[in-house]
Amino acid sequence: STSGYVLEIYTNGNPRLYWRTNGVEVNLVFTKVNVITGEELNLTVVRDIENKTAYCYVDGVLKETKTWTNDIVELRERPSAIGSDKRLENRQIFKGALKNVTLYSDVRTADEVKANNVDTTDTALLCHYDFTASGSKKLKDHSTFGNHLKVVNHSTSEGVDGFIEVDNTNMTGISFTQDIRYVTSNAVA
């Protein structure tokens, strides 16, 4: 079985980066980070494929680094999801409010993470969504790829739930950036 890349708020408000393919999984829980603060924050998780390392930043400051050792086939053709995932056995929905979400196909440097500037002409920018455009069932992707987000639930009491199809065949890494307005509880009980 295969999962897409999952960045979720796990137990104790810890960000978790997870993926699985052909029975091999990588499960990185950033236990030194708790995003259930009641405050707006910027969460960035950067995954460096070549060095098998993931970095977790909060408001542009590196908070924790994780590594993995197993060799795992990288996912190249799996759809991505925001606010939810496609794991049928364990579907979770983000509980809180997102301000925006940005996905890059490369490893963002510490300086790039700290600056948190979205350049819509950046060729590594896979997608960028502004969730403050309330009520829309389709959020415009502000990158050059047009990976528009189909929204299932938009900031309802159940959370945010949307899916996108992203061409990630040329990824050297992946960088997830989310401006989170607040998190109300763990996605995982």
C-alpha positions in Angstrom: 0.0 0.0 0.0 1.1 3.6 -0.7 0.3 6.9 1.0 0.9 10.3 -0.3 3.1 12.7 1.7 1.2 13.5 4.9 2.0 16.5 7.1 -0.4 16.5 10.0 -0.8 17.7 13.5 -0.3 14.6 15.5 -0.6 13.9 19.3 0.4 16.7 21.7 0.2 19.2 18.8 3.4 17.7 17.2 3.8 18.0 13.4 4.2 14.6 11.8 5.6 14.0 8.3 4.7 10.5 7.0 4.8 8.5 3.8 4.7 4.8 2.9 5.3 2.9 -0.3 5.6 -0.9 -1.0 5.3 -1.6 2.8 8.2 0.7 3.8 7.4 3.8 5.7 8.9 6.9 7.1 7.3 8.4 10.1 8.8 11.5 11.5 7.1 13.1 14.6 8.6 16.5 15.7 8.1 16.0 19.4 9.9 19.2 20.4 7.2 21.3 18.6 3.6 21.9 19.7 1.5 24.0 17.3 -1.6 24.0 19.5 -0.9 27.4 21.0 -4.0 29.4 20.2 -1.8 31.9 18.3 -1.2 32.3 14.6 2.0 30.7 13.4 4.0 29.7 10.4 4.8 26.0 10.2 7.4 24.9 7.6 8.6 21.3 7.2 11.4 20.7 4.7 12.2 17.2 3.5 15.7 16.7 2.0 15.6 13.5 -0.1 19.4 13.3 -0.8 20.4 13.7 2.9 17.4 11.8 4.3 16.7 14.7 6.7 13.6 16.7 7.6 13.6 20.1 9.2 10.7 21.6 11.2 10.5 25.4 11.5 8.1 27.6 13.4 7.9 31.3 12.4 11.1 30.9 10.5 13.1 29.4 13.3 14.5 25.8 13.1 13.0 23.9 16.0 13.9 20.3 15.3 15.6 18.0 12.8 14.8 14.4 12.0 16.5 11.8 9.9 15.5 8.4 8.4 17.7 5.5 7.3 15.6 3.2 5.3 15.7 3.3 1.5 12.2 4.1 0.3 11.0 4.5 -3.3 10.1 8.2 -3.6 6.5 9.0 -4.4 6.2 10.6 -7.8 2.6 10.2 -8.9 0.4 10.4 -5.8 -2.2 13.2 -5.4 -1.7 15.6 -2.5 -4.3 16.7 0.0 -4.6 19.7 2.2 -6.4 19.5 5.5 -7.1 15.8 5.0 -5.5 12.7 3.5 -6.4 9.8 1.4 -5.5 7.0 3.8 -8.9 5.2 3.9 -8.0 3.3 7.1 -7.0 6.5 9.0 -8.6 9.6 7.4 -7.9 12.6 9.4 -9.2 16.2 9.0 -7.3 19.3 10.1 -9.0 20.9 13.0 -8.4 24.7 13.0 -8.1 27.4 10.4 -5.4 27.8 7.7 -4.4 31.2 6.3 -2.4 29.9 3.4 -0.5 26.8 2.2 2.5 26.7 0.0 4.3 23.7 -1.5 7.7 23.7 -3.1 9.5 20.9 -5.1 12.9 21.7 -3.6 14.7 22.0 -0.3 14.1 25.5 1.0 17.1 27.1 2.8 16.8 28.4 6.3 17.0 32.0 4.9 14.1 31.2 2.4 12.0 29.8 5.2 12.7 32.8 7.5 11.8 35.3 4.7 8.6 33.4 3.9 8.2 35.3 0.6 6.1 33.6 -2.1 7.5 34.4 -5.6 4.9 33.2 -8.0 7.5 32.9 -10.8 9.7 30.5 -8.7 10.0 27.3 -10.8 10.1 25.3 -7.5 6.7 26.6 -6.4 4.2 23.8 -6.9 1.2 25.5 -5.4 0.2 28.4 -3.2 -3.3 28.9 -1.7 -4.9 31.7 0.2 -7.5 30.3 2.5 -8.8 33.8 3.4 -10.9 33.8 0.2 -13.9 32.5 2.1 -16.7 30.5 0.8 -15.0 29.3 -2.4 -15.3 25.6 -3.5 -12.2 26.0 -5.6 -9.2 27.9 -4.4 -6.9 29.5 -7.1 -3.4 28.3 -7.2 -1.1 31.3 -7.4 1.9 29.3 -8.9 2.4 29.0 -12.6 1.1 25.4 -12.6 -2.6 26.0 -12.0 -3.0 23.3 -9.4 -6.3 24.6 -8.2 -7.6 23.2 -5.0 -11.1 21.6 -4.8 -12.4 22.3 -1.4 -14.7 19.8 0.3 -15.2 21.6 3.5 -13.9 25.2 3.8 -13.0 26.2 7.3 -16.1 24.6 8.8 -16.5 23.2 12.3 -15.1 20.0 10.8 -12.0 21.6 9.6 -10.4 22.1 6.1 -10.6 19.3 3.6 -9.3 19.6 0.0 -7.5 17.7 -2.7 -5.1 18.7 -5.5 -3.2 16.8 -8.2 0.4 17.9 -8.2 3.0 16.9 -10.8 6.0 16.0 -8.5 8.1 14.0 -11.0 11.0 16.4 -10.7 11.2 16.8 -7.0 14.6 17.0 -5.3 12.9 17.6 -2.0 9.7 19.0 -0.7 8.9 22.0 1.5 5.5 22.5 3.1 4.7 25.9 4.5 1.5 26.7 6.3 0.4 29.9 7.9 -1.9 28.5 10.6 -4.5 30.8 12.2 -5.1 28.3 14.9 -5.3 24.6 15.7 -8.2 23.6 17.9 -7.1 20.0 18.6 -4.9 17.1 17.4 -6.0 15.6 14.1 -5.2 12.3 15.7 -6.9 11.3 18.9 
